[in-house]
Amino acid sequence: MNSRALSLLALFISVGIFFAYIRPVWTGEIALTKDAIANDDQALSAASAYAAQQSQLIAARDAINPTDLARLTNFLPDSVDNVGIILDLNALAARSGFALSNIDVSKDALGSSGVPQSTLAAGANPVDSVDLSVSAAGTYASFKAFLQGVEKSQRLLDIQDLVVKGSDTGIYSYQMTIRLYWLR
């Protein structure tokens, strides 16, 4: 009888230990640790997929001819470079016999810091534009040569607006809005 009572007491103690300690630890701390491990495994597999995609994109970029990549970077740069575009337009005007007198960057395209706004929302167009207001003077032939130079420019430019004021001397005043594009 003593051995039977001892066996029952051991059974009750083991059941008590199971419900008091083992089950809460197994369903609490261990379950949380298993969930954390599962989340870390998912993050690791996503990181591996990202690294594989990144290496594929790098290989694809490296397969592009460097000359073509440089031309593409000139065509659609990753910054506005106001000074560079103004110098390019001024050089183009000088080659055409056209005189630029005033170039202003549109105020609505600039942020409060004076640089182009570059916040890119999800699904938004990665190409942004800035308008330049340009005043110039010259003959019709020089203006035509300037427009042909803009057309053949390595930089993506659009003439958005054009106002021509005539004169009796053959030198006309031009007011135009030129839009230049860049990657955000």
Backbone as CSV, one residue per row, in Angstrom:
resi,resn,N_x,N_y,N_z,CA_x,CA_y,CA_z,C_x,C_y,C_z
1,MET,0.816,-1.171,0.000,0.000,0.000,0.000,0.871,1.250,0.000
2,ASN,1.933,1.140,0.651,2.868,2.231,0.711,3.426,2.546,-0.682
3,SER,3.741,1.511,-1.445,4.285,1.723,-2.781,3.201,2.284,-3.716
4,ARG,1.937,1.896,-3.492,0.842,2.424,-4.295,0.632,3.910,-4.000
5,ALA,0.663,4.301,-2.764,0.493,5.698,-2.381,1.666,6.525,-2.903
6,LEU,2.852,5.946,-2.834,4.027,6.647,-3.330,3.938,6.837,-4.844
7,SER,3.427,5.840,-5.558,3.264,5.941,-7.011,2.228,7.007,-7.349
8,LEU,1.096,7.024,-6.609,0.063,8.035,-6.861,0.584,9.434,-6.533
9,LEU,1.328,9.546,-5.447,1.894,10.836,-5.072,2.872,11.319,-6.149
10,ALA,3.699,10.432,-6.699,4.635,10.786,-7.772,3.872,11.196,-9.025
11,LEU,2.748,10.515,-9.312,1.920,10.855,-10.471,1.321,12.245,-10.296
12,PHE,0.751,12.526,-9.105,0.152,13.838,-8.853,1.201,14.945,-8.892
13,ILE,2.375,14.675,-8.368,3.450,15.674,-8.394,3.885,15.942,-9.838
14,SER,3.989,14.879,-10.650,4.402,15.060,-12.046,3.333,15.804,-12.838
15,VAL,2.038,15.491,-12.580,0.951,16.221,-13.250,0.979,17.679,-12.806
16,GLY,1.188,17.927,-11.517,1.271,19.296,-10.997,2.433,20.056,-11.597
17,ILE,3.589,19.419,-11.698,4.763,20.064,-12.306,4.485,20.357,-13.774
18,PHE,3.816,19.419,-14.446,3.501,19.639,-15.858,2.627,20.876,-16.020
19,PHE,1.492,20.960,-15.256,0.575,22.084,-15.412,1.098,23.379,-14.791
20,ALA,1.906,23.288,-13.757,2.388,24.492,-13.084,3.629,25.069,-13.749
21,TYR,4.507,24.239,-14.330,5.763,24.764,-14.845,5.982,24.458,-16.332
22,ILE,5.907,23.207,-16.722,6.288,22.795,-18.084,5.345,23.378,-19.128
23,ARG,4.042,23.236,-18.954,3.075,23.722,-19.944,3.159,25.244,-20.117
24,PRO,3.179,26.069,-19.036,3.305,27.518,-19.254,4.603,27.911,-19.949
25,VAL,5.694,27.251,-19.585,6.963,27.572,-20.238,6.900,27.160,-21.705
26,TRP,6.368,26.001,-22.013,6.294,25.493,-23.379,5.399,26.367,-24.246
27,THR,4.262,26.790,-23.732,3.342,27.609,-24.529,3.688,29.098,-24.457
28,GLY,4.466,29.517,-23.507,4.806,30.934,-23.362,6.145,31.264,-23.969
29,GLU,7.205,31.102,-23.201,8.540,31.508,-23.629,9.024,30.731,-24.843
30,ILE,8.819,29.457,-24.841,9.307,28.628,-25.952,8.516,28.930,-27.222
31,ALA,7.197,29.131,-27.108,6.384,29.462,-28.279,6.805,30.816,-28.853
32,LEU,7.071,31.785,-27.970,7.536,33.086,-28.446,8.895,32.977,-29.129
33,THR,9.764,32.160,-28.579,11.078,31.956,-29.182,10.948,31.280,-30.540
34,LYS,10.039,30.307,-30.652,9.817,29.646,-31.949,9.270,30.637,-32.971
35,ASP,8.334,31.510,-32.548,7.804,32.525,-33.464,8.898,33.497,-33.901
36,ALA,9.755,33.907,-32.969,10.853,34.811,-33.315,11.809,34.145,-34.299
37,ILE,12.072,32.875,-34.095,12.951,32.135,-35.013,12.308,32.050,-36.396
38,ALA,10.988,31.791,-36.434,10.287,31.720,-37.720,10.331,33.075,-38.432
39,ASN,10.129,34.177,-37.696,10.199,35.515,-38.296,11.603,35.822,-38.796
40,ASP,12.605,35.425,-38.022,13.985,35.639,-38.447,14.313,34.813,-39.688
41,ASP,13.783,33.604,-39.774,13.995,32.779,-40.964,13.355,33.419,-42.192
42,GLN,12.155,33.992,-42.019,11.501,34.678,-43.137,12.318,35.898,-43.568
43,ALA,12.811,36.657,-42.594,13.632,37.825,-42.920,14.922,37.397,-43.615
44,LEU,15.491,36.302,-43.179,16.715,35.801,-43.804,16.455,35.355,-45.239
45,SER,15.333,34.684,-45.470,15.028,34.256,-46.840,14.721,35.471,-47.723
46,ALA,14.047,36.504,-47.159,13.794,37.721,-47.935,15.107,38.433,-48.250
47,ALA,16.017,38.466,-47.295,17.324,39.089,-47.530,18.110,38.327,-48.589
48,SER,18.014,37.009,-48.569,18.695,36.199,-49.589,18.107,36.464,-50.971
49,ALA,16.771,36.570,-51.049,16.120,36.879,-52.323,16.522,38.272,-52.800
50,TYR,16.604,39.233,-51.871,17.020,40.584,-52.219,18.457,40.581,-52.739
51,ALA,19.345,39.858,-52.069,20.744,39.798,-52.501,20.853,39.153,-53.886
52,ALA,20.058,38.128,-54.134,20.080,37.483,-55.455,19.579,38.447,-56.528
53,GLN,18.494,39.169,-56.226,17.958,40.143,-57.184,18.961,41.266,-57.417
54,GLN,19.618,41.702,-56.351,20.609,42.761,-56.465,21.777,42.311,-57.345
55,SER,22.232,41.092,-57.171,23.347,40.612,-57.991,22.924,40.464,-59.456
56,GLN,21.676,40.071,-59.702,21.183,39.999,-61.079,21.147,41.391,-61.715
57,LEU,20.670,42.383,-60.951,20.605,43.746,-61.477,21.997,44.328,-61.711
58,ILE,22.925,44.024,-60.832,24.297,44.490,-61.012,24.901,43.853,-62.264
59,ALA,24.632,42.564,-62.458,25.136,41.890,-63.658,24.516,42.493,-64.919
60,ALA,23.231,42.820,-64.855,22.563,43.433,-66.007,23.126,44.826,-66.270
61,ARG,23.387,45.602,-65.204,23.962,46.937,-65.369,25.366,46.842,-65.928
62,ASP,26.147,45.873,-65.462,27.513,45.715,-65.954,27.546,45.261,-67.408
63,ALA,26.456,44.655,-67.872,26.391,44.214,-69.264,26.120,45.374,-70.225
64,ILE,25.672,46.522,-69.683,25.404,47.690,-70.523,26.731,48.335,-70.910
65,ASN,26.822,48.721,-72.149,28.008,49.392,-72.667,28.233,50.679,-71.863
66,PRO,29.442,50.904,-71.324,29.698,52.107,-70.521,29.425,53.419,-71.268
67,THR,29.668,53.428,-72.557,29.396,54.629,-73.344,27.905,54.915,-73.369
68,ASP,27.098,53.870,-73.567,25.648,54.044,-73.566,25.141,54.458,-72.192
69,LEU,25.732,53.913,-71.147,25.334,54.276,-69.788,25.669,55.739,-69.503
70,ALA,26.813,56.205,-69.989,27.186,57.609,-69.809,26.238,58.524,-70.583
71,ARG,25.855,58.107,-71.784,24.899,58.893,-72.573,23.543,58.952,-71.874
72,LEU,23.119,57.829,-71.295,21.847,57.798,-70.572,21.901,58.688,-69.337
73,THR,23.036,58.693,-68.641,23.205,59.549,-67.470,23.171,61.019,-67.873
74,ASN,23.739,61.360,-69.022,23.663,62.738,-69.521,22.246,63.089,-69.943
75,PHE,21.532,62.142,-70.543,20.179,62.379,-71.038,19.205,62.620,-69.897
76,LEU,19.282,61.802,-68.844,18.372,61.916,-67.706,19.191,61.779,-66.427
77,PRO,19.801,62.874,-65.971,20.683,62.802,-64.799,19.901,62.573,-63.513
78,ASP,20.636,62.273,-62.444,19.988,62.011,-61.165,19.923,63.253,-60.288
79,SER,20.256,64.405,-60.839,20.094,65.671,-60.121,19.825,66.759,-61.155
80,VAL,19.315,67.884,-60.696,18.951,68.950,-61.624,20.185,69.618,-62.207
81,ASP,21.183,69.950,-61.401,22.403,70.629,-61.820,22.072,71.917,-62.578
82,ASN,21.448,72.864,-61.854,21.045,74.140,-62.450,22.208,74.865,-63.108
83,VAL,23.334,74.915,-62.430,24.481,75.645,-62.960,24.961,75.006,-64.265
84,GLY,25.054,73.682,-64.281,25.508,72.994,-65.483,24.587,73.222,-66.670
85,ILE,23.270,73.139,-66.436,22.334,73.324,-67.558,22.352,74.766,-68.033
86,ILE,22.514,75.725,-67.119,22.584,77.133,-67.530,23.842,77.379,-68.352
87,LEU,24.965,76.785,-67.930,26.202,76.921,-68.712,26.058,76.271,-70.084
88,ASP,25.406,75.106,-70.146,25.193,74.431,-71.433,24.298,75.265,-72.354
89,LEU,23.213,75.822,-71.795,22.315,76.649,-72.608,23.024,77.911,-73.078
90,ASN,23.830,78.499,-72.219,24.571,79.702,-72.592,25.580,79.400,-73.698
91,ALA,26.287,78.282,-73.596,27.247,77.884,-74.643,26.521,77.600,-75.951
92,LEU,25.361,76.935,-75.878,24.570,76.651,-77.070,24.111,77.958,-77.715
93,ALA,23.654,78.898,-76.889,23.211,80.190,-77.415,24.372,80.931,-78.072
94,ALA,25.542,80.885,-77.447,26.710,81.571,-78.019,27.093,80.960,-79.366
95,ARG,27.045,79.637,-79.470,27.355,78.974,-80.753,26.329,79.325,-81.820
96,SER,25.103,79.599,-81.407,24.027,79.889,-82.352,23.957,81.362,-82.715
97,GLY,24.710,82.214,-82.011,24.623,83.649,-82.255,23.414,84.243,-81.558
98,PHE,22.977,83.613,-80.522,21.781,83.979,-79.769,22.241,84.500,-78.418
99,ALA,21.619,85.532,-77.896,22.061,86.126,-76.625,21.017,85.878,-75.538
100,LEU,21.384,85.073,-74.526,20.510,84.867,-73.378,20.735,86.008,-72.401
101,SER,19.624,86.590,-71.916,19.789,87.715,-71.009,19.341,87.400,-69.592
102,ASN,18.445,86.461,-69.402,17.952,86.179,-68.058,17.467,84.729,-68.002
103,ILE,17.907,84.001,-66.983,17.451,82.630,-66.762,17.020,82.520,-65.310
104,ASP,15.774,82.143,-65.093,15.238,81.974,-63.736,14.681,80.571,-63.590
105,VAL,14.940,79.967,-62.433,14.384,78.654,-62.116,13.023,78.868,-61.492
106,SER,12.039,78.097,-61.925,10.678,78.205,-61.414,10.653,77.984,-59.913
107,LYS,9.971,78.854,-59.177,9.945,78.777,-57.717,9.091,77.616,-57.214
108,ASP,8.054,77.211,-57.937,7.187,76.131,-57.448,7.842,74.765,-57.554
109,ALA,8.910,74.649,-58.327,9.601,73.363,-58.443,10.626,73.174,-57.344
110,LEU,10.887,74.241,-56.579,11.910,74.166,-55.551,11.271,74.065,-54.182
111,GLY,11.936,73.371,-53.309,11.480,73.268,-51.927,11.907,74.495,-51.136
112,SER,11.643,74.501,-49.852,11.990,75.636,-49.001,13.495,75.810,-48.883
113,SER,14.264,74.759,-49.128,15.720,74.850,-49.027,16.350,75.413,-50.290
114,GLY,15.544,75.625,-51.347,16.084,76.160,-52.592,16.606,75.096,-53.524
115,VAL,16.466,73.848,-53.176,16.873,72.759,-54.054,15.623,72.023,-54.493
116,PRO,15.645,71.328,-55.613,14.462,70.631,-56.094,13.957,69.612,-55.075
117,GLN,12.644,69.535,-54.990,12.053,68.571,-54.080,12.250,67.176,-54.662
118,SER,12.630,66.212,-53.816,12.936,64.885,-54.334,12.280,63.787,-53.520
119,THR,11.144,64.065,-52.921,10.451,63.013,-52.193,9.700,62.165,-53.193
120,LEU,9.850,60.877,-53.076,9.257,59.948,-54.025,8.303,59.041,-53.285
121,ALA,7.015,59.236,-53.496,6.015,58.382,-52.868,5.960,57.052,-53.614
122,ALA,5.451,56.061,-52.934,5.347,54.734,-53.545,4.447,54.807,-54.776
123,GLY,4.921,54.271,-55.877,4.149,54.248,-57.115,4.211,55.558,-57.883
124,ALA,4.928,56.553,-57.382,5.021,57.838,-58.068,6.028,57.741,-59.209
125,ASN,5.926,58.686,-60.105,6.821,58.739,-61.252,8.234,59.098,-60.775
126,PRO,9.244,58.333,-61.125,10.600,58.637,-60.660,11.250,59.788,-61.422
127,VAL,10.598,60.300,-62.464,11.144,61.396,-63.246,10.447,62.686,-62.811
128,ASP,11.231,63.695,-62.509,10.677,64.989,-62.120,11.178,66.028,-63.110
129,SER,10.620,67.229,-63.057,11.018,68.271,-63.990,11.114,69.604,-63.271
130,VAL,11.884,70.497,-63.868,12.045,71.859,-63.381,11.905,72.777,-64.585
131,ASP,11.168,73.869,-64.400,10.979,74.836,-65.473,11.973,75.977,-65.328
132,LEU,12.585,76.342,-66.442,13.478,77.488,-66.504,12.816,78.553,-67.367
133,SER,12.760,79.765,-66.866,12.244,80.888,-67.631,13.437,81.595,-68.247
134,VAL,13.471,81.686,-69.567,14.632,82.206,-70.281,14.213,83.396,-71.135
135,SER,14.950,84.500,-71.012,14.775,85.663,-71.872,15.981,85.726,-72.797
136,ALA,15.723,86.057,-74.063,16.819,86.081,-75.025,16.510,87.078,-76.131
137,ALA,17.532,87.371,-76.911,17.389,88.256,-78.061,18.257,87.715,-79.189
138,GLY,17.773,87.897,-80.424,18.538,87.457,-81.577,17.691,87.435,-82.830
139,THR,18.320,87.105,-83.935,17.613,87.006,-85.202,16.834,85.695,-85.245
140,TYR,15.971,85.617,-86.239,15.199,84.385,-86.384,16.122,83.212,-86.709
141,ALA,17.134,83.452,-87.531,18.062,82.379,-87.903,18.828,81.877,-86.669
142,SER,19.254,82.795,-85.799,19.971,82.367,-84.596,19.027,81.631,-83.639
143,PHE,17.778,82.083,-83.580,16.791,81.398,-82.739,16.533,79.983,-83.265
144,LYS,16.433,79.865,-84.568,16.217,78.552,-85.186,17.409,77.632,-84.905
145,ALA,18.621,78.160,-84.994,19.821,77.368,-84.699,19.840,76.965,-83.214
146,PHE,19.405,77.866,-82.334,19.327,77.560,-80.901,18.332,76.428,-80.654
147,LEU,17.170,76.499,-81.291,16.158,75.445,-81.117,16.650,74.104,-81.662
148,GLN,17.380,74.124,-82.765,17.943,72.884,-83.285,18.974,72.317,-82.318
149,GLY,19.738,73.180,-81.675,20.697,72.732,-80.669,19.998,72.137,-79.460
150,VAL,18.891,72.750,-79.029,18.101,72.200,-77.914,17.550,70.834,-78.304
151,GLU,17.100,70.732,-79.555,16.544,69.469,-80.044,17.590,68.360,-80.048
152,LYS,18.836,68.692,-80.380,19.900,67.699,-80.466,20.706,67.582,-79.172
153,SER,20.278,68.294,-78.149,20.992,68.297,-76.877,21.038,66.899,-76.271
154,GLN,22.118,66.627,-75.545,22.219,65.349,-74.847,21.300,65.308,-73.646
155,ARG,20.838,66.438,-73.192,19.956,66.551,-72.035,18.514,66.619,-72.514
156,LEU,17.606,65.966,-71.811,16.192,65.962,-72.166,15.579,67.303,-71.785
157,LEU,15.236,68.110,-72.797,14.673,69.441,-72.612,13.430,69.593,-73.468
158,ASP,12.464,70.361,-72.977,11.269,70.701,-73.748,11.067,72.205,-73.686
159,ILE,10.693,72.799,-74.816,10.271,74.192,-74.817,8.767,74.156,-74.537
160,GLN,8.370,74.677,-73.383,6.972,74.611,-72.962,6.167,75.815,-73.433
161,ASP,6.799,76.974,-73.446,6.083,78.204,-73.741,7.024,79.125,-74.493
162,LEU,6.486,79.867,-75.458,7.332,80.759,-76.245,6.553,82.028,-76.577
163,VAL,7.157,83.170,-76.285,6.588,84.467,-76.628,7.644,85.214,-77.426
164,VAL,7.263,85.672,-78.613,8.186,86.399,-79.485,7.671,87.827,-79.633
165,LYS,8.552,88.803,-79.420,8.221,90.214,-79.609,9.036,90.716,-80.789
166,GLY,8.339,91.228,-81.764,8.989,91.670,-82.991,9.659,93.024,-82.845
167,SER,10.471,93.342,-83.857,11.118,94.659,-83.914,11.412,94.979,-85.373
168,ASP,11.704,96.223,-85.617,11.997,96.663,-86.983,13.433,96.368,-87.386
169,THR,14.309,96.080,-86.418,15.723,95.867,-86.712,16.045,94.429,-87.097
170,GLY,15.122,93.505,-86.919,15.383,92.099,-87.223,15.895,91.333,-86.020
171,ILE,16.096,92.015,-84.917,16.492,91.369,-83.658,15.226,91.261,-82.811
172,TYR,14.826,90.044,-82.552,13.589,89.791,-81.824,13.888,89.480,-80.362
173,SER,12.901,89.764,-79.512,12.992,89.398,-78.094,12.188,88.127,-77.888
174,TYR,12.779,87.168,-77.204,12.149,85.874,-76.971,12.018,85.648,-75.468
175,GLN,10.876,85.182,-75.063,10.644,84.757,-73.678,10.136,83.322,-73.768
176,MET,10.888,82.380,-73.188,10.487,80.969,-73.292,10.622,80.269,-71.950
177,THR,9.849,79.234,-71.815,9.935,78.374,-70.645,10.471,77.040,-71.114
178,ILE,11.611,76.651,-70.551,12.252,75.391,-70.917,12.107,74.442,-69.730
179,ARG,11.601,73.249,-69.994,11.456,72.233,-68.937,12.582,71.223,-69.088
180,LEU,13.294,71.001,-67.984,14.322,69.972,-67.996,13.933,68.866,-67.027
181,TYR,14.305,67.678,-67.358,13.890,66.485,-66.613,15.085,65.868,-65.888
182,TRP,14.804,65.208,-64.764,15.848,64.551,-63.960,15.209,63.444,-63.142
183,LEU,16.039,62.495,-62.728,15.567,61.393,-61.884,15.547,61.842,-60.444
184,ARG,14.517,61.452,-59.722,14.450,61.788,-58.295,15.390,60.931,-57.516
